[in-house]
Amino acid sequence: MNVNTIKSPKPPRLLLEDLFAFAPNREILGVTSYFIVEKSGNVLIDCPVYHDDYLNFLGQKGGVKWLFLTHRGGISPSLKSWQQALNCSIIIQEQEAYLLPTMTVTSFEKEMAIAETIRVIWTPGHSTGSSCLYWQRHKGVLFTGRHLLPDRQGDPVPLKLDKTFHWGRQLQSVAQLCHRFSPDTLHYICPGANTRLLGETGLIDHAFERLTRFAE
């Protein structure tokens, strides 16, 4: 794939120390991709638009060890190009791994630790393999893909969409997250879309309290 077929995208935005957000990727319905810088290996969450500017940025930060896909909607047409350019491992929940038959992937069932501070968690409902990534830094950051999205007040909520796989299971997944975390372990949520609703901060703070208000 030619990485120079589009104009230069917006530079990645620093949200927190060692956490960056990319501009929404129109190739995959506006998915917002994130990048975590960690000593044990950097993580790219979903696919930003494939461009030299982003490849250079990631290279300057030490490259990418893992590319985690939160759900099938995070699979970009340029995914194979990303893997080849970055020489990274792709992680996806096992029920959606079949969508990548020609690629080498690491799949997981319910959850898996990929670093001392990073764990991926299966949260089905939006899609069969919808999953979140939890990062312990900054009092806990949860990357939710389309499992939880901000509403007009900036609160994290599940949305019942035409493409929702199973609404009941999605609500159960939200309840399990509320049971799993606490105000001390979940301070931020980084959703995979609708980030324009988050204003200048670009993330959802006081995430546990705001999430449990929905679940009550």
N, C-alpha and C positions, 0 to 999 in steps of 0.2 A: 504493500500500500504506500502511495506517495503521501508523505506527511506534510507536504507543503501545498496541498490543494485548497486549503482554506486560509483566510487571513489569520494573523496572530491572535490567539485567544487572550482573554484577560489573565493576568498573572495569578498564580495561586495566592489565596488570601490567608494570612496568619490569624487563626482564631484563638489559640492558646499556645503556650510554649510547646514547640515540637508538634503542633497540629495545624494542618493546612487544609483549606477547602478549594476545590477547583470550580470554575464556572460550570453551570448546568450543561450537560451534554445533550444537544438536540437530536443526536443520532438515536438516542434511547429515551425519548420522551422527557428530556429535562432532568435526568438523574444527576444528582450532586455527588461527586466523588471526593473522598477525603484521603489524606496522606499523614501517617503517623511516623515520626522519627524516633526510633528506639535503638539502644545499644545492641540488643540481641538481634536486630534485623528490622528494617523498615517495612511498613505495611501500606499498601494501596487498597482502598476500599471502593469497589466498583470502578468502572472505566471512565476516565475523562476523555475528551476528544483527543484523537491521536495526532500529535503535532510535535515538530522539532523543539518548540519552546518548552513544552512540558517534559519531553525526553531529556533536554539539557538540565532543566530544573531538578528532576529526579536524580540525574547523574551527579549533580553538584552536591546533593544531600546524601550521597552514599548509595544510591540505587534502591531497588525494591527486592526484598526477600520473598514476601508473600503478596499475592493479589487475591483479596477476599471478595467473593460475589455474594451480596446480601439476598439476591433472588434472581429469577430468570430475567427480569427486566433490566438487570445490571450488566447483562452480557452484550457487549458492544460488537458490531460487525468487525471491529479492529482488534478484538481480543487476542487472536493468534499473533498479530503484529506486536501487541504489547508484550506478550510472553516471550517472543523471540528477541525483541529489543532489550528487554530487561533481564532475561534469563531467570525468571522468577517462578515460584510454585503457585499454582492456582488452587484455591480452596473453595469448595462449594458443598452444600448439603447433599447427601447421597441420592435423594429422590429427584434432584435436578441435574446430577452429573451426566445422565444419559444425553443431555442436550449438547454435550461436547465430546462426541464419539471419536474425533480425530486428534484430541488434545490430551496431554498428560495432566491429570488433576489429582488432588488429594481430597477425598470426600470424608464426611463424618456423619454419624447418626444423630445423637442428641446434643452433644457438646464436645469441645476439644480445646485444650490449651495449646496455643502456638508459640507462646513465650511466657516467661514468668509473670508478666503483667497483662497478658492479652488472652482472652478466651472467646471462642465463637459458640453461639447458643442457637439451637433450632427453635424457631417461633412460628410454626405453621399457621396458615389461615389466609393471609394475603395470596400466597401461592403455596404449593405443596412443600417446597424447600425453603421458604422464607426464613431468614436467620438474622441474628444481630451479632455484633462484635462488641465486647466489653473491654475497656482499657482502664486499668486501675488508677492511672495518673489523674491528677487534678480532682481528687475526691470521687472519681468514677465518671467515665464517659461512655455512653451507650450509643452505638451507631446502628440505626434501626432500618435502613433501607426504606421501603414503603410500608413496613409493618406499623410504624407510628409516624404520623405526619403532623405538622403544626396546623391548628385551625386559625381563624382570623384573630384570635386573642393570643396566638403564639403558644397555645397549650398542646402537648402531645396527645394525639387521639388516633385510634384506628378508624379508617374510613371504609364504608361499604361501597365498593365500586363494581362496575360491570364485570371486571376481571377478577374480583375476589373469589378465591377458590372455595373457602368455607368460612362463613362469618362466625359461626359458633366456635370453631376451633381458634379463630383469631382472637375472639374475646377471652377464651381460656388462656391463650398465650400471654395476653396482657395481664391477666390475673396472676399467672405464674411469675412474671417479671416483678410485679408488686410484692409478691411473697418472698422473692429471692433477695431483693435489695432493701435498702433503708436510706434515710436521709444522709447517713454517714458514708454510704457506698455508691450512691448515684446522684451526682450533682448536675451533670449535663447530658442532654440528648442531642445528637447530630442526625437529623432526618435525611433521607435520601432524595427528597423532592420538596417542593413548596417552600424552599428556603427564602424566597423573596418576602415571605410573611414574617421573617425573623428580624428584619431591620438591620441595624448596624452591627449587632452582636454576632449574627450568623449562626447562633445556636440557642438551645432552650436551657435556661438555668433553673435552679431549684427543681430539677426534673422529677425527683421522687414525689415530692409534695404535689406537684401539678398532675402527675400521672395518676396518683392514687385518688385524686379528686374525681377523675373520670370513672375510675373503677368502683367508686362507692355506690 
